[in-house]
Amino acid sequence: MAGTYTFRVNGREVSTNEDKKLIRFLRDDLHLTSVKDGCSEGACGSCTVIADHKAVRACIKQTSEMAGKEILTCEGLTGREEEAFVYAFGKVGAVQCGFCTPGMVMSAKCCIDQNPSPTEEEIKAAIRGNLCRCTGYQKLVEGIHLAARILRGEEQVDRTLEEGADSGIGTSAFRRDVRAKVTGRGIYPDDIYLKGMLHASCVRSLYPRARVKKIDCAQAKKLPGVVAILTAGDVPNNKVGHIEQDWDVMIAEGDMTRCVGDALALVVARDIETLKRAKAMVDVTYEPEVPIRNWREAARAEAPKIHERGNLCQSRHVTRGNARKALAESAYTVTETFSTPFTEHAFLEPECAVAFPYRDGVKIYSTDQGAYDTRKEVAIMFGWEPERVVVENTFVGGGFGGKEDVSVQHIAALAAYHCGCPVKVKFSRPESIDFHPKRHAMEGTFTLGCDKEGNFTALDCDIYFDTGAYASLCGPVLERACTHAVGPYCYQNTDIRGYGYYTNNPPAGAFRG
């Protein structure tokens, strides 16, 4: 439906001729970056705003639906409301990564506006559409209760708590970043808008294992607004990796993909819509092959090699005493096999980075868990001294181990250096799920012995990892699995063997807990 759509945002009248997602108008046109884009699917609630006194998700509403309405974001809170939520959330510890927090605040304000004395059940109902991965919900409920009491005048804001003069061992501390996160003023990479900034994204493999016969970018390059399309031949050193450099930046023509989501071509465009169209116009010809689906298939002698050196990525052997002798002399033994699946970290902030030419290299604004590791990997990709790469971490919207590997950082740096201007690379939620490392799928067989009194005497164990297509942190995680296999018990005879195999599954890496 064409036309001009006029509505009010934070008390100011605005208009647009585009019928677009409300979140895109609020963020890209008005730069109201408290409205966070966590999924673009209406699933996470990070983009919650208030429209005519109702909490709505900005990523599923169109600007045409907002005509004549009053929209409120965190930027439009009154000073009194802002102080109440900052103090309340800070005091009870309801802020960690902060990505979900502005959306929580808007849902909470809507609840309190409707009932200044909400019950716990009413608060829970109000935030049921707002996901949180690191704070949990009890502290959020407590924070909303406290904010309501402050707004009713029953409690006062104690400014000395935020100032932290009395903080120390044995006293509660007010996080330094609470105000920035509660108000939505804290900067994550996707909140950065630089003059002349381009947008980039990769065309990714549809198959876990396939020969890439042809990558035809000719039609996509002709599309107005496309600045560049890069392939493997444009990468100085086409390998990255957290510990082992076994991860192709892009799969070249003639080579084999290793997992769904492998990058094939990097498209750089002037705007997001052109970028989407151009990616769809890149024509890839595949020759699919049967993938290796688990560690058992990978361990077969006749299995095709996922990497040149074979399918065994890492192994560990941890021993103490003489487990075989102790088991033979044990009064009782038991043998059981246990397995755990791949697990998605599900952090709320999708991976995003902004890079631009800087001095004789690049600078990257990133959301990751290791600025120095990112610097190292980007330098390896370029074949540079590390000093030519500067990485500055913004706020990180959840990680839990899933943002230890480079994902968007090196891609943004490559595009920025090639094009000579700022470039933003941001994963969609499906792209994030396909691409970033998961918790390892594991299978372990344990033989445990004890004496007649039930005291443990020995453990013999084999642990097998599916580390997916690339090493990531297979070695350190495998080592930790082996050393922790004995549990918290005191016995002196153990023999633990660990093996991590490459497969055509998504890569596996670090995972908190």
Secondary structure, DSSP 8 states (H G I E B T S, - for coil): --S-EEEEETTEEEEES---BHHHIIIIIT--TTS--S-SSSSS-TTEEEETTEEEETTT-BGGGGTT-EEE-GGG--HHHHHHHHHHHHHHT--SS-SSHHHHHHHHHHHHHH-SS--HHHHHHHTTT---SSS-SHHHHHHHHHHHHHHTTSS---HHHHHTTT--TTS----TTHHHHHHT-S--GGG---TT-EEEEEEE-SSSSEEEEEEE-HHHHHSTTEEEEE-GGG-SS-EE-SSS--EESS--TTSB--STT-EEEEEEESSHHHHHHHHHH-EEEEEE-----SHHHHHSTTS--SSTT-SEEEEEEEEES-HHHHHHT-SEEEEEEEEE--B----SS--EEEEEEETTEEEEEE--S-HHHHHHHHHHHHT--GGGEEEEE---S--TTTTSS-SSHHHHHHHHHHHTS-EEEE--HHHHHHHS-EE-EEEEEEEEEE-TT--EEEEEEEEEEEEETS-TTHHHHHHHHHHHTTTT---S-EEEEEEEEE-SS--EE----
